[in-house]
Amino acid sequence: MSEQAKKPIKITETILRDAHQSLIATRMPTDFMLPIVDKMDQVGYHSVECWGGATFDASLRFLKEDPWDRLRKLRDGFKKTKLQMLFRGQNILGYRPYADDVVDAFVQKSIANGIDIIRIFDCLNYLPNLQEAVNATNRMKQQEGRGHAQVALSYTLGDAYTLEYWADMAKKIEEMGADSICIKDMAGLLVPYKASELIAAMKENTKLPIQLHTHYTSGVAGMTYLKAVEAGVDVIDCAISPFALGTSQPATEVMVETFKGTPYDTGYDQNLLAEIADYFRPYRDECLASGLLNPKVMGVDIKTLLYQVPGGMLSNMVSQLKEQNAEDRYYDVLKEIPEVRKDLGSISGAGKPKVGYDAAQLAQSLETYLSCENGGAVIIGAGKLGRALLDYSGFAGYGLEILAAFDRTVTAEEQSETGKRILPMESLEAFCTEKPVQIGIIAVPAGEAQRVCSRLVQNNIRAIWSFAPCTLDVPPDIAVQYENMALALAHLKIQIGK
């Protein structure tokens, strides 16, 4: 084999971020990470993902740690290895969009405190939401000589997501000024031969390095990596074996051994990787014993290709169901998700709606959106989804009065049983006239959304929070928040029963 034919595959290690986010809801403490940093620094990883995503939130909310302190300590420990973070575009690490100057300042501070590579994504692949973060990273690179802007495309399935779509997006990302591209297959939907086609198509349209991130949830991730590497992908994301597989990534050691003696040989020392795995294994056992690591997120479920739920979301969902004493409903919730998508309808020409939030983020997003004054009234125009939202107890915490839900299939008996809280869609106009509202929540199929929206606007609504799978035509002075809440609504529907 000639030297020129060799192309060692590079690996990003996810154990310090996405691996434990996917398996134990991001609960690994900083003090446990630090003793193994020196050995990890010797491996020769392309990078170690250790910050961003849910780590910021979890550090503050659950671990009572300073996330910036974590980053600085990891930077001190990793002398040779690049550190990587996940950045939610204009949302930074939060659940709402921030102004450009805030995005710019956060990027500056992230790089100044130790980050080398910033993986920037938007769950709907809306590139304008990524541009400012890319620009800010490039400015830091010019000023400080550090900073790499990687734009991630959220991989999903649907009629609109053709090879031409992905290839065109790759070209647009290059034109944005990004340094590399990541295919972010957060739900494990990319199967092996499709990966070959995808990498080949994108490589034809861009000279940027391409990295592949996937999860083992559907059981095909290792094979997907094999075919992607053969097709020319440059970097793959892996997790050291104690926190690999299930809703996490393929095991680092397995992929290293897979490519040993081939043109893609990493050259990594398996003995060193074994020492790192030995360090994390007792902690994995501890997490299993405490229930923090739930067996439900450790196996393989090929129905993931139907559910399309990201790995990190699944571990959080298990945690939330446990808090609700409803852990036994886990598979019921998963089965309900495709039904929720069906209820929502599909955006014309855009495939199926992606799951973008979980139930915890529903409350956070609502809190942000209603942070003005409490006391607003809510009208919900919806079918089954509206009934679920109607009984969602979280609204009471914001001083909101739920006036009614509207449904084309409601019967007279149901109206009587529910105290007329569920009304026929035909009565929406009259009801709005009688009951002025401040906030409208729309959770309807696309065909109903504009009609409900227009009636709310006529009623001097001041804000609309839309679950509908389409954009709405509203006057410029009315605030509209669009959400993709399939998983959260599945939670709610299971809670109240069908």
C-alpha positions as CSV (number, residue, x, y, z in Angstrom):
1,M,0.0,0.0,0.0
2,S,1.5,3.3,-1.0
3,E,2.0,6.1,1.5
4,Q,-0.1,8.5,-0.6
5,A,-3.1,6.2,-0.4
6,K,-3.3,6.4,3.4
7,K,-5.9,8.7,5.0
8,P,-6.1,8.1,8.7
9,I,-9.6,8.8,10.0
10,K,-9.7,11.4,12.7
11,I,-11.8,10.9,15.9
12,T,-13.6,13.4,18.1
13,E,-14.0,11.9,21.6
14,T,-17.5,12.7,23.1
15,I,-17.1,11.2,26.6
16,L,-16.9,14.6,28.3
17,R,-20.1,16.0,26.6
18,D,-22.5,14.2,24.3
19,A,-21.8,10.7,25.6
20,H,-22.9,11.5,29.1
21,Q,-25.6,13.9,27.9
22,S,-27.1,11.1,25.9
23,L,-26.9,8.4,28.6
24,I,-27.1,10.1,32.0
25,A,-28.7,13.5,31.1
26,T,-25.4,15.4,31.3
27,R,-24.8,14.7,35.0
28,M,-21.1,13.9,35.0
29,P,-19.4,16.3,37.4
30,T,-16.2,18.2,36.6
31,D,-14.2,16.7,39.5
32,F,-14.7,13.3,38.0
33,M,-13.4,14.4,34.6
34,L,-10.2,16.0,35.6
35,P,-8.1,13.0,36.8
36,I,-8.3,11.3,33.4
37,V,-7.5,14.4,31.3
38,D,-3.8,13.7,31.1
39,K,-4.2,10.2,29.6
40,M,-6.8,11.5,27.2
41,D,-4.4,14.2,26.1
42,Q,-2.0,11.5,25.0
43,V,-4.3,9.7,22.6
44,G,-4.0,12.0,19.6
45,Y,-7.7,12.8,19.2
46,H,-8.7,15.3,16.5
47,S,-10.6,17.0,19.4
48,V,-12.4,16.3,22.7
49,E,-15.9,17.6,22.9
50,C,-16.3,18.8,26.4
51,W,-18.6,21.9,26.6
52,G,-21.7,23.5,25.2
53,G,-25.0,21.7,24.4
54,A,-26.7,20.9,27.7
55,T,-23.5,21.1,29.8
56,F,-24.0,24.7,30.6
57,D,-27.6,24.3,31.7
58,A,-26.9,21.0,33.6
59,S,-23.9,22.5,35.4
60,L,-25.9,25.3,36.8
61,R,-29.2,23.7,37.3
62,F,-28.3,20.2,38.6
63,L,-24.6,20.0,39.5
64,K,-24.4,23.5,41.0
65,E,-21.1,24.1,39.2
66,D,-19.7,27.0,37.3
67,P,-19.5,25.9,33.6
68,W,-16.8,28.5,32.8
69,D,-14.7,27.0,35.6
70,R,-15.1,23.6,34.1
71,L,-13.9,24.9,30.7
72,R,-10.9,26.6,32.2
73,K,-9.9,23.5,34.2
74,L,-10.2,21.3,31.2
75,R,-8.1,23.7,29.1
76,D,-5.4,23.6,31.7
77,G,-5.3,19.8,31.6
78,F,-5.4,19.3,27.8
79,K,-2.1,20.6,26.6
80,K,-2.1,19.2,23.1
81,T,-5.7,18.3,22.3
82,K,-8.2,20.7,20.8
83,L,-11.4,21.3,22.8
84,Q,-14.7,21.4,21.1
85,M,-18.2,22.7,22.0
86,L,-21.7,22.6,20.7
87,F,-23.3,26.0,20.0
88,R,-27.0,26.5,19.3
89,G,-26.6,29.2,16.7
90,Q,-28.5,32.4,17.7
91,N,-29.7,30.6,20.8
92,I,-26.1,30.2,22.0
93,L,-26.6,27.6,24.8
94,G,-30.1,28.6,25.8
95,Y,-33.7,28.2,24.6
96,R,-34.4,31.6,23.0
97,P,-32.6,33.7,20.3
98,Y,-30.2,36.3,21.5
99,A,-29.0,39.6,19.9
100,D,-25.9,39.5,17.7
101,D,-23.7,41.3,20.2
102,V,-24.5,38.7,22.8
103,V,-23.7,35.9,20.4
104,D,-20.4,37.7,19.5
105,A,-19.4,38.1,23.2
106,F,-20.2,34.5,24.0
107,V,-18.1,33.2,21.2
108,Q,-15.2,35.5,22.3
109,K,-15.4,34.3,25.9
110,S,-15.7,30.6,24.8
111,I,-12.5,30.8,22.8
112,A,-10.7,33.0,25.3
113,N,-11.4,30.4,28.1
114,G,-10.2,27.4,26.1
115,I,-12.5,26.3,23.2
116,D,-10.8,25.7,19.8
117,I,-13.7,24.3,17.7
118,I,-17.2,25.6,17.8
119,R,-19.8,23.3,16.3
120,I,-22.7,25.6,15.4
121,F,-26.2,24.3,14.5
122,D,-29.8,25.2,14.0
123,C,-32.4,22.4,14.4
124,L,-34.2,23.5,11.3
125,N,-31.0,24.1,9.3
126,Y,-31.8,27.8,9.0
127,L,-28.4,29.1,8.0
128,P,-29.0,32.8,8.8
129,N,-29.3,31.7,12.5
130,L,-25.7,30.5,12.3
131,Q,-24.0,33.4,10.4
132,E,-23.3,35.6,13.3
133,A,-21.6,32.8,15.3
134,V,-19.5,31.9,12.3
135,N,-18.5,35.6,11.8
136,A,-17.6,36.0,15.5
137,T,-15.5,32.8,15.4
138,N,-13.7,34.0,12.3
139,R,-13.0,37.4,13.9
140,M,-11.4,35.7,16.9
141,K,-9.3,33.6,14.5
142,Q,-8.0,36.7,12.8
143,Q,-7.4,38.5,16.1
144,E,-6.1,35.7,18.3
145,G,-5.0,33.0,15.8
146,R,-7.5,30.5,17.4
147,G,-11.1,29.5,16.6
148,H,-12.6,27.1,14.1
149,A,-16.2,27.5,12.9
150,Q,-17.9,24.2,12.1
151,V,-21.4,24.4,10.8
152,A,-23.6,21.4,11.6
153,L,-26.5,20.2,9.5
154,S,-29.2,18.5,11.5
155,Y,-29.9,15.3,9.5
156,T,-33.5,14.2,9.0
157,L,-35.7,12.2,6.7
158,G,-38.4,13.5,4.4
159,D,-39.2,14.0,0.7
160,A,-37.5,17.4,0.7
161,Y,-34.2,16.1,2.0
162,T,-32.6,14.8,-1.2
163,L,-28.9,14.5,-2.0
164,E,-29.3,17.7,-3.9
165,Y,-30.6,19.4,-0.8
166,W,-27.6,18.3,1.3
167,A,-25.1,19.1,-1.4
168,D,-26.5,22.5,-1.9
169,M,-26.4,23.2,1.9
170,A,-22.7,22.1,1.9
171,K,-22.0,24.7,-0.8
172,K,-23.9,27.4,1.1
173,I,-22.0,26.6,4.3
174,E,-18.7,27.0,2.5
175,E,-19.8,30.4,1.2
176,M,-20.7,31.4,4.8
177,G,-17.1,31.2,5.7
178,A,-17.2,28.1,7.8
179,D,-14.0,26.0,8.3
180,S,-15.7,22.6,8.2
181,I,-19.1,20.9,8.0
182,C,-20.6,18.4,10.4
183,I,-23.5,16.0,9.5
184,K,-25.3,15.9,12.9
185,D,-27.4,12.8,12.9
186,M,-28.7,13.2,16.4
187,A,-31.4,10.5,16.2
188,G,-29.3,7.8,14.5
189,L,-31.3,7.9,11.2
190,L,-28.5,7.7,8.7
191,V,-28.0,4.2,7.5
192,P,-24.8,2.8,5.9
193,Y,-25.3,3.0,2.2
194,K,-27.2,6.3,2.4
195,A,-24.1,7.6,4.3
196,S,-21.9,6.7,1.3
197,E,-24.2,8.5,-1.1
198,L,-24.5,11.5,1.2
199,I,-20.8,12.0,1.8
200,A,-20.0,11.5,-1.9
201,A,-22.6,14.1,-2.9
202,M,-21.4,16.7,-0.4
203,K,-17.8,16.1,-1.2
204,E,-18.5,16.9,-4.9
205,N,-19.9,20.3,-3.8
206,T,-17.4,21.5,-1.2
207,K,-13.7,21.4,-0.4
208,L,-14.4,21.8,3.3
209,P,-13.6,18.8,5.7
210,I,-16.7,16.8,6.6
211,Q,-17.3,15.3,10.0
212,L,-20.0,12.8,10.9
213,H,-21.8,12.7,14.2
214,T,-24.4,9.9,14.9
215,H,-25.9,7.9,17.7
216,Y,-26.2,4.1,18.1
217,T,-29.9,4.2,19.0
218,S,-31.0,2.4,15.9
219,G,-28.0,0.0,16.0
220,V,-26.5,0.9,12.6
221,A,-24.0,3.7,13.6
222,G,-20.8,1.6,13.5
223,M,-21.7,0.4,10.0
224,T,-22.7,3.9,9.0
225,Y,-19.2,5.1,10.1
226,L,-17.5,2.4,8.1
227,K,-19.3,3.3,4.8
228,A,-18.9,7.0,5.5
229,V,-15.1,6.7,6.0
230,E,-14.8,4.6,2.8
231,A,-16.7,7.4,1.0
232,G,-14.2,10.1,2.3
233,V,-15.6,11.5,5.5
234,D,-12.7,13.2,7.4
235,V,-13.7,12.9,11.1
236,I,-16.1,10.7,13.1
237,D,-17.5,11.2,16.7
238,C,-17.0,8.3,19.1
239,A,-17.3,7.7,22.8
240,I,-15.0,5.6,25.0
241,S,-16.7,2.2,25.5
242,P,-18.2,2.5,29.0
243,F,-20.3,5.4,27.8
244,A,-20.8,4.3,24.2
245,L,-23.7,2.6,22.3
246,G,-27.4,2.9,23.1
247,T,-28.3,6.6,22.7
248,S,-24.6,7.5,22.7
249,Q,-22.0,7.1,19.9
250,P,-20.1,4.1,18.6
251,A,-17.2,3.0,20.9
252,T,-13.9,4.6,20.2
253,E,-11.9,1.4,20.7
254,V,-14.2,-0.5,18.3
255,M,-13.8,2.0,15.5
256,V,-10.0,2.2,16.1
257,E,-9.8,-1.5,15.7
258,T,-12.1,-1.6,12.7
259,F,-9.7,0.6,10.7
260,K,-6.4,-0.9,12.0
261,G,-4.2,-2.0,9.2
262,T,-6.3,-0.2,6.6
263,P,-5.6,3.2,4.8
264,Y,-7.8,4.7,7.5
265,D,-5.8,3.4,10.5
266,T,-5.9,6.0,13.3
267,G,-2.7,4.9,14.9
268,Y,-4.2,5.2,18.4
269,D,-2.8,3.1,21.2
270,Q,-5.4,0.5,22.3
271,N,-3.6,0.0,25.6
272,L,-4.0,3.7,26.4
273,L,-7.7,3.6,25.3
274,A,-8.1,0.6,27.6
275,E,-6.8,2.6,30.6
276,I,-9.2,5.4,29.8
277,A,-12.1,2.9,29.6
278,D,-11.0,1.4,32.9
279,Y,-11.3,4.8,34.5
280,F,-14.8,5.4,33.4
281,R,-16.2,1.8,33.9
282,P,-16.7,2.1,37.7
283,Y,-18.5,5.4,37.2
284,R,-20.8,3.7,34.7
285,D,-21.5,0.9,37.2
286,E,-22.3,3.6,39.9
287,C,-24.7,5.3,37.5
288,L,-26.4,2.0,36.8
289,A,-26.8,1.2,40.5
290,S,-28.2,4.7,41.3
291,G,-30.6,4.6,38.4
292,L,-29.0,7.6,36.7
293,L,-28.1,5.4,33.8
294,N,-31.3,3.7,32.8
295,P,-31.2,0.4,30.8
296,K,-33.8,1.8,28.5
297,V,-31.3,4.1,26.8
298,M,-28.6,1.4,26.5
299,G,-30.1,-0.9,24.0
300,V,-31.0,-0.8,20.3
301,D,-34.4,0.1,18.9
302,I,-34.7,0.1,15.1
303,K,-38.0,1.9,15.5
304,T,-35.8,5.0,16.1
305,L,-36.0,5.4,12.4
306,L,-39.8,6.0,13.0
307,Y,-39.5,8.0,16.2
308,Q,-36.7,10.3,15.0
309,V,-35.8,11.4,18.6
310,P,-32.2,12.6,19.4
311,G,-30.2,10.5,21.8
312,G,-29.8,13.2,24.4
313,M,-33.5,13.8,24.4
314,L,-34.3,10.2,25.2
315,S,-32.2,10.2,28.4
316,N,-33.8,13.4,29.5
317,M,-37.2,11.9,28.7
318,V,-36.5,8.9,30.9
319,S,-35.5,11.2,33.8
320,Q,-38.7,13.3,33.4
321,L,-41.0,10.3,33.2
322,K,-39.3,8.9,36.4
323,E,-40.1,12.2,38.2
324,Q,-43.7,11.9,37.1
325,N,-43.9,8.3,38.3
326,A,-44.6,7.3,34.7
327,E,-41.4,5.5,33.7
328,D,-43.5,2.5,32.6
329,R,-45.0,4.8,29.9
330,Y,-41.7,5.2,28.1
331,Y,-42.6,3.1,25.1
332,D,-46.1,4.5,25.0
333,V,-44.5,8.0,24.6
334,L,-42.2,6.8,21.8
335,K,-45.1,5.2,19.9
336,E,-47.1,8.4,20.3
337,I,-44.5,10.6,18.6
338,P,-45.3,9.6,15.0
339,E,-49.0,10.2,15.8
340,V,-48.2,13.7,17.0
341,R,-46.3,14.3,13.7
342,K,-49.3,13.1,11.8
343,D,-51.6,15.4,13.9
344,L,-49.4,18.3,13.1
345,G,-49.4,17.6,9.4
346,S,-46.4,18.2,7.2
347,I,-45.1,21.4,5.8
348,S,-45.6,21.4,2.0
349,G,-42.3,20.3,0.4
350,A,-40.4,20.2,3.6
351,G,-40.7,16.6,4.8
352,K,-41.7,15.7,8.4
353,P,-41.3,18.1,11.3
354,K,-38.3,17.3,13.4
355,V,-38.4,16.9,17.1
356,G,-36.7,20.0,18.5
357,Y,-37.5,20.2,22.2
358,D,-38.4,18.1,25.1
359,A,-41.0,18.6,27.9
360,A,-38.6,20.5,30.2
361,Q,-37.9,23.0,27.4
362,L,-41.6,23.5,26.8
363,A,-41.8,25.2,30.2
364,Q,-38.6,27.1,29.7
365,S,-39.7,28.3,26.2
366,L,-43.1,29.3,27.5
367,E,-41.6,31.2,30.5
368,T,-39.3,33.1,28.2
369,Y,-42.1,34.0,25.8
370,L,-44.5,35.1,28.5
371,S,-41.9,37.0,30.5
372,C,-43.8,40.2,30.0
373,E,-46.7,40.4,32.5
374,N,-48.7,37.4,33.7
375,G,-52.5,37.2,33.6
376,G,-52.9,36.8,29.8
377,A,-55.8,34.6,28.6
378,V,-55.1,31.8,26.2
379,I,-57.3,30.4,23.4
380,I,-56.1,27.1,21.9
381,G,-57.2,26.1,18.5
382,A,-56.5,22.5,18.1
383,G,-57.6,18.9,17.8
384,K,-56.1,16.1,20.0
385,L,-53.1,18.3,20.6
386,G,-55.2,21.1,21.9
387,R,-56.9,18.8,24.3
388,A,-53.5,17.8,25.7
389,L,-52.4,21.4,26.1
390,L,-55.8,22.3,27.6
391,D,-55.0,20.1,30.6
392,Y,-51.4,21.1,30.9
393,S,-51.1,22.2,34.5
394,G,-47.9,24.3,33.8
395,F,-49.9,27.2,32.4
396,A,-51.3,28.0,35.8
397,G,-47.8,28.8,37.0
398,Y,-47.8,31.8,34.6
399,G,-51.1,33.2,35.7
400,L,-52.7,32.1,32.4
401,E,-56.4,31.3,32.1
402,I,-57.1,28.6,29.5
403,L,-60.4,29.6,28.0
404,A,-61.1,26.9,25.4
405,A,-59.8,24.5,22.9
406,F,-61.5,24.0,19.5
407,D,-61.9,20.8,17.7
408,R,-63.8,19.8,14.5
409,T,-64.7,16.4,16.0
410,V,-66.1,17.5,19.3
411,T,-69.6,16.2,20.2
412,A,-72.3,17.8,22.2
413,E,-71.8,15.3,25.0
414,E,-68.1,16.2,25.2
415,Q,-69.0,19.8,25.4
416,S,-71.2,19.1,28.3
417,E,-68.8,16.8,30.1
418,T,-65.9,19.3,29.9
419,G,-67.9,22.4,30.9
420,K,-67.7,23.6,27.3
421,R,-63.9,24.0,27.4
422,I,-63.8,22.0,24.2
423,L,-65.8,23.7,21.5
424,P,-66.5,23.1,17.8
425,M,-64.2,25.0,15.5
426,E,-67.2,26.8,14.1
427,S,-67.7,28.6,17.4
428,L,-64.2,30.1,17.4
429,E,-65.3,33.5,15.9
430,A,-68.2,34.0,18.3
431,F,-66.1,32.9,21.3
432,C,-63.3,35.3,20.4
433,T,-65.8,38.2,20.3
434,E,-67.1,37.4,23.8
435,K,-63.7,36.6,25.3
436,P,-60.9,39.0,24.5
437,V,-57.5,37.4,24.8
438,Q,-53.9,38.5,24.9
439,I,-52.0,35.3,23.9
440,G,-53.1,32.8,21.3
441,I,-51.6,29.3,21.1
442,I,-52.1,27.5,17.8
443,A,-51.6,23.8,17.7
444,V,-53.4,22.8,14.6
445,P,-52.7,21.1,11.2
446,A,-51.4,23.5,8.6
447,G,-54.7,23.7,6.9
448,E,-56.4,25.2,10.0
449,A,-53.6,27.4,11.2
450,Q,-54.0,30.6,9.2
451,R,-57.8,30.7,9.8
452,V,-57.3,30.5,13.6
453,C,-54.5,32.9,13.5
454,S,-56.5,35.5,11.5
455,R,-59.4,35.3,13.9
456,L,-57.0,35.9,16.9
457,V,-55.5,38.8,15.1
458,Q,-59.0,40.3,14.6
459,N,-59.5,40.0,18.3
460,N,-56.5,42.3,19.0
461,I,-54.2,39.4,20.1
462,R,-50.8,40.7,21.1
463,A,-48.8,37.5,20.8
464,I,-49.1,34.1,19.1
465,W,-47.2,31.0,20.2
466,S,-47.5,28.5,17.3
467,F,-47.1,24.8,17.2
468,A,-48.5,24.7,13.7
469,P,-46.2,23.3,11.0
470,C,-46.3,26.3,8.8
471,T,-45.5,30.0,8.8
472,L,-48.3,32.5,9.6
473,D,-49.2,35.7,7.8
474,V,-49.5,38.2,10.7
475,P,-49.1,42.0,11.0
476,P,-45.5,43.1,11.9
477,D,-46.5,44.4,15.3
478,I,-47.6,40.9,16.5
479,A,-45.0,38.7,18.1
480,V,-45.0,35.1,16.8
481,Q,-43.0,32.3,18.5
482,Y,-42.7,29.2,16.3
483,E,-42.1,25.9,18.1
484,N,-41.6,22.3,17.0
485,M,-42.8,20.4,20.1
486,A,-43.7,16.9,18.9
487,L,-41.9,15.2,21.8
488,A,-43.3,17.6,24.4
489,L,-46.8,17.2,23.1
490,A,-46.4,13.4,23.1
491,H,-45.5,13.7,26.8
492,L,-48.7,15.7,27.4
493,K,-50.9,13.4,25.5
494,I,-49.7,10.3,27.3
495,Q,-50.2,12.1,30.7
496,I,-53.8,12.8,30.1
497,G,-54.6,9.7,28.1
498,K,-56.0,9.6,24.6
